[in-house]
Amino acid sequence: MGSLDETCASLRAQITATEAQLAGLKRDLANAEQAAQGETATTAEIQHEDHNGEGRRWPLLQEEYKRYGRQMIVSQVGLKGQLKLRSAKVLLVGAGGLGCPAAQYLAGAGVGTIGLIDGDTVEVSNLHRQVLHRTKNVGKYKVDSAIESLRELNPHPTYIAHRTHLTPEAAPAVFQDYDLILDCTDNPATRYLISDTAVLLGKPLVSASALRTEGQLMVLNNPPRAPGDKTGGPCYRCVFPKPPPADSVVSCADGGILGPVVGTMGVLQALEAIKVITAPEIDAASDVTTAHPRDPPSLHIFSAYSSPLVRTIRLRSRRANCAVCSAEATVTLDTIKSGSTDYVFFCGSASLPSLLGPEERISAREYSERHSTVTSDSSRLYTIIDVRDEAQFGICSLDNSINIPISKILSSGHSAGSQGADNEQQAAQIPSWLPSEVASSESTNPIYVVCRLGNDSQIVVKKMKELGLDQHGKRFIGDIRGGLRSWKEQVDSSFPEY
Amino acid sequence: MADTSNVAQGEFPVPITVEFTGGLELLFGNERKHKIVLPARLEDGSRPNISYLLKYLVDNLMKDQRIDMFIMEDNVRPGILVLINDADWELEGEETYELQQGDNIVFVSTLHGG
């Protein structure tokens, strides 16, 4: 057995090393391809200019009339709109679930310059929704992977790769060269940074987000007017002057996301971008009332399991005391670049709970050693409660574990608590969610709590102790440190990681 | 002096619809849509407004104990939009808005994923 274990360990080490080497090779290849494509693009541009020179009567290439014909014959676009699209420069911040479909449709529509900024590399867990990335590109920069797909779709546009996360220091310089910004990111701090920079540089902003089965979409700073000009469209800060508490922000990795939901939102971003770019100019000299009225500022809410699927709500106009777009603005390009507008501080960071002492937690390995023999009796000697939600428990779970979702645990006893009556505390001692044989005051068998990463499990242990289930220390209640992720790392490498 | 038409109207209870979206429904028993009936007048004789509704929801409808996921400093927490009949509540007077029969009040938590 010992030598087999060693063989496995050695093979695992070799695989890890080879994978690292492979990732390195992929990155080198990407850089080489980028350089090569840069050269080809230059050649193509020269040819393009030659064409224009010889046939000045026709502003587009023959191939472009065919390629864009189906959208050009739509009256809202026309040749005029197509030329506007060709001269437009659009920046997408984020090349993930929103950025991929948005970039795909903008490239298809013939937007002349498309910039992508993202410092992440492609992961397998991205592929179900980030539709520009291919399985073979796992490990590659997302922007390189996306541009590779976009070039196959439409070689005409100029694609610009920014292989970095957007930082406050760099944001003004990056945004400067573009006409329109798409917020395809996944966190509040970056959303405020994008909105502030877009307002201060006078760029309209198409902002979207998605989680689980829902998505939200807004066109902000449209029309883009100088700070203090009340006729400009509201910005992200006008709608959300204060950021949400960091603990309330749920990511797609934790909350889940359906591909077509985030895809719908990305496609709608591309649509709004095309509408903004091809909108007829409002002639400043003409009477405003006769000009095309712009859509009032709106928030579109998509909900996959509701009917209607989309509802649109009217938003407020610019906030009179907005920190960015009002006459009282305190945020400027200088405060952004210098860091005195501190986005990370403004939005805070989620405090990972460290509620339990070391004596209240055991490692996955220790748990497995204590309860390694799985017999029919073993379930009576201890209880292992998995507090993930039902869907996650259904994907994979530990032997003998019972599922009591944390939402169920935290939603019990609220009414009793709010009434605060002392005599009700007795009734609250044995909560309805706990199986009676586990709750029995005679049993001192240990109770273990486990979740995905070891955060929720701590909250539940604390709650159970507050309810007195540990019989003043006679009964062990603790959690598995690091949750099922460490179970996979320390005990069972075949355990699924989702 | 009493405005009779007003009093007559005021004596009827106020049925409204409340909806939660953007994940807030998870705090309310995973139900998005709730039909509730508010009293015509409160104890002090005033009509129920949004402030009253917030308290009513926490006391009667909220299932989760994490009240600060919904209310902070006696108002909705940052990151939640309140919509009164499909318009941002800031267009309608925010928490002082007095509820009318048949109103549709939606609480939307902002999403950040992408």
Interface residues (C-beta under 8 A of the other chain):
Chain A: G94 G96 G97 L98 G99 D183 C184 T185 D186 N187 P188 R191 A208 S209 A210 L211 R212 E214 G215 Q216 V239 F240 P241 K242 P243 P244 P245 S248 V249 V250 S251 C252 G255 I257 V262 M265 L299 I301 S303 S306 R311 T312 I313 R314 L315 R316 S407 L410 S411 G413 H414 G417 S418
Chain B: T21 G22 G23 L26 G29 N30 R32 D59 M62 K63 D64 Q65 R66 D68 M69 M72 R77 P78 G79 I80 L81 L83 D86 A87 D88 E90 L91 V106 V108 S109 T110 L111 H112 G113 G114
